[in-house]
Amino acid sequence: MIAPRLLPFFNALWGIPEKMERKTLSEDAQLILKILRTEWEMATRDLRVESGISERARFNKAIDQLQRSLKVIPIDALYEPSFTYLWSIPEARFPDEMKVKIGREEALKEIARAYLLGAGMTLRGELARTTGLGAPDAGLGNWALVDESFAERLGPGVYRLQQLSS
């Protein structure tokens, strides 16, 4: 789960531009995305039927790929008559956030800032594990916060909000 204000930053790191979708996404993922761009939201079962992807593992693999690239998001979970997710495209729910263009360095810094604001301190590897960033990228984000005196480095991979250090 990502706060809407953080969507531009995660999209900058993991999002795929529309012009790269054919080269990056599997055929199954492209098919599901095409359907959702027409329907805007669909339950899992309906999406499986509409796409013709009856094999659950194959469908889940495509949905996972779309989620990782911020192309689809679950917008609700229903329990009637059985459990299912409602899927949509992020542009339908968060059009303004998805239009914002952010550079990679700023995205790393702002994701690190959000984590540090919530946690107050981060130990070695925490930011990377929590956000899915690689360790070098997490370090770049944390160091950017140190450079602007928002955080201080206590040791390798250990950072604390500057205002907590007094």
Long-range contacts (C-beta under 8 A, 24 or more apart in sequence): 3-114, 4-94, 4-97, 5-97, 6-110, 6-111, 6-114, 7-70, 7-90, 7-94, 7-97, 7-98, 8-97, 8-98, 8-100, 8-101, 8-102, 8-107, 9-102, 9-106, 9-107, 9-110, 9-111, 9-114, 10-70, 10-107, 10-111, 11-70, 11-90, 11-97, 11-98, 11-100, 11-102, 12-101, 12-102, 12-103, 12-104, 12-106, 12-107, 13-104, 13-107, 13-108, 13-111, 13-133, 13-137, 14-68, 14-69, 14-70, 14-132, 15-69, 15-70, 15-71, 16-69, 16-70, 16-71, 21-71, 24-69, 25-65, 25-66, 25-69, 25-71, 26-61, 26-62, 26-65, 28-53, 28-58, 28-59, 28-61, 28-62, 29-62, 29-63, 29-65, 29-66, 29-71, 31-62, 32-59, 32-62, 32-63, 32-66, 32-72, 33-66, 33-71, 33-72, 33-89, 36-72, 36-87, 36-88, 36-89, 37-89, 40-88, 40-89, 40-92, 41-75, 41-86, 41-87, 41-88, 41-92, 42-86, 42-87, 43-78, 43-84, 43-85, 43-86, 43-87, 44-84, 44-85, 44-87, 45-84, 47-87, 63-87, 105-140, 105-144, 108-133, 108-137, 108-138, 108-140, 108-141, 108-144, 109-140, 109-141, 109-144, 109-145, 110-141, 111-141, 112-138, 112-141, 112-142, 112-144, 112-145, 112-159, 113-141, 113-145, 113-150, 116-142, 116-145, 116-150, 116-151, 116-159, 116-160, 116-161, 117-161, 120-160, 120-161, 120-164, 121-154, 121-158, 121-159, 121-160, 121-161, 121-164, 122-157, 122-158, 122-159, 122-160, 123-157, 123-158, 124-155, 124-156, 124-157, 124-158, 125-157
